[in-house]
Amino acid sequence: MDELIKELKKFAKARDREKFHSPKNISMALAVEAAETTELFQWLSEDESRNLDQKTLKKQEKEIDDVRIYLARLADQLGISPIKADMAKINKNRKKYPVRKSRGIAKKYSEFGR
């Protein structure tokens, strides 16, 4: 991830685009790209969404790349380590969703009961 962030900084700097990469602008671009991943699944069945044809799979790969790039750029602009943030979230979710209460259940942790 650090290498990706380094390359993105270099890319933006070489093209004098850093002035456009405010957290606000990047988050808006990120939302657009995330919506484009959703659009590719629109109207597909559950099974179809799990078995994309090669053309749609390639399009989805491009959109996922766009999301990851904007997300890395946003994290860098805000001084957040994506990997550290991810690990902290996983650890938090381990506590909120213990295996004994959440295995095979698609409920929010607050719905587990005592």
C-alpha positions as CSV (number, residue, x, y, z in Angstrom):
1,M,0.0,0.0,0.0
2,D,2.9,2.4,0.8
3,E,4.3,1.8,-2.7
4,L,0.9,2.5,-4.3
5,I,0.6,5.8,-2.3
6,K,4.1,6.8,-3.3
7,E,3.4,6.2,-7.0
8,L,0.1,8.1,-6.8
9,K,1.8,11.1,-5.2
10,K,4.5,11.0,-7.9
11,F,1.9,10.7,-10.7
12,A,-0.1,13.7,-9.3
13,K,2.9,15.8,-8.7
14,A,4.3,15.3,-12.2
15,R,1.0,16.4,-13.7
16,D,0.5,19.3,-11.3
17,R,-2.8,17.7,-10.1
18,E,-2.1,17.9,-6.4
19,K,-4.0,21.2,-6.2
20,F,-7.2,19.3,-7.3
21,H,-6.7,16.5,-4.8
22,S,-8.4,17.9,-1.8
23,P,-10.0,15.4,0.6
24,K,-13.4,16.8,-0.5
25,N,-12.7,16.3,-4.2
26,I,-11.2,12.9,-3.8
27,S,-14.1,11.7,-1.6
28,M,-16.5,12.8,-4.2
29,A,-14.6,11.0,-7.0
30,L,-14.5,7.9,-4.7
31,A,-18.2,7.9,-4.3
32,V,-18.7,8.1,-8.0
33,E,-16.4,5.2,-8.7
34,A,-18.0,3.1,-5.9
35,A,-21.4,3.7,-7.5
36,E,-20.0,2.5,-10.8
37,T,-19.1,-0.8,-9.2
38,T,-22.7,-1.1,-8.1
39,E,-24.0,-0.2,-11.5
40,L,-22.4,-3.2,-13.0
41,F,-24.4,-5.5,-10.8
42,Q,-27.7,-3.7,-11.3
43,W,-30.4,-6.0,-12.4
44,L,-28.3,-9.1,-12.1
45,S,-29.4,-12.1,-10.0
46,E,-27.4,-13.2,-7.0
47,D,-26.0,-16.1,-9.1
48,E,-25.2,-13.8,-12.1
49,S,-23.4,-11.4,-9.8
50,R,-21.1,-14.3,-8.7
51,N,-20.5,-15.5,-12.2
52,L,-19.7,-12.4,-14.3
53,D,-18.8,-12.8,-18.0
54,Q,-15.2,-11.8,-18.9
55,K,-16.3,-8.4,-20.3
56,T,-18.1,-7.4,-17.2
57,L,-15.4,-8.8,-15.0
58,K,-12.8,-6.6,-16.8
59,K,-15.0,-3.6,-16.3
60,Q,-15.4,-4.4,-12.6
61,E,-11.7,-4.8,-12.3
62,K,-11.2,-1.2,-13.7
63,E,-13.8,0.2,-11.3
64,I,-12.3,-1.6,-8.3
65,D,-8.9,-0.2,-9.3
66,D,-10.4,3.3,-9.5
67,V,-11.9,2.9,-6.0
68,R,-8.7,1.6,-4.5
69,I,-6.6,4.5,-6.0
70,Y,-9.0,7.2,-4.8
71,L,-9.2,5.6,-1.4
72,A,-5.4,5.4,-1.1
73,R,-5.1,9.0,-2.2
74,L,-7.7,10.1,0.3
75,A,-6.0,8.3,3.1
76,D,-2.7,9.9,2.2
77,Q,-4.2,13.4,2.1
78,L,-5.7,12.8,5.6
79,G,-2.5,11.2,7.0
80,I,-4.2,7.9,7.6
81,S,-2.5,4.5,7.2
82,P,-5.0,2.4,5.4
83,I,-3.4,-0.9,6.6
84,K,-3.4,0.3,10.2
85,A,-6.9,1.5,9.9
86,D,-8.0,-1.8,8.4
87,M,-6.4,-3.9,11.1
88,A,-8.0,-1.7,13.8
89,K,-11.4,-2.2,12.2
90,I,-10.9,-6.0,11.9
91,N,-10.0,-6.2,15.6
92,K,-13.0,-4.0,16.5
93,N,-15.3,-6.2,14.5
94,R,-13.8,-9.4,16.1
95,K,-15.2,-8.1,19.4
96,K,-18.5,-6.9,18.0
97,Y,-19.1,-10.1,16.0
98,P,-17.7,-13.0,18.0
99,V,-17.9,-16.3,16.1
100,R,-20.2,-17.9,18.7
101,K,-22.8,-15.2,18.1
102,S,-22.4,-14.3,14.5
103,R,-21.5,-17.4,12.5
104,G,-23.9,-17.8,9.6
105,I,-26.0,-14.9,10.8
106,A,-26.4,-11.7,8.8
107,K,-27.5,-9.5,11.7
108,K,-26.0,-6.4,13.1
109,Y,-24.2,-6.9,16.4
110,S,-26.8,-4.9,18.3
111,E,-29.4,-7.5,17.2
112,F,-27.7,-10.5,18.8
113,G,-29.3,-10.2,22.2
114,R,-27.6,-11.3,25.3
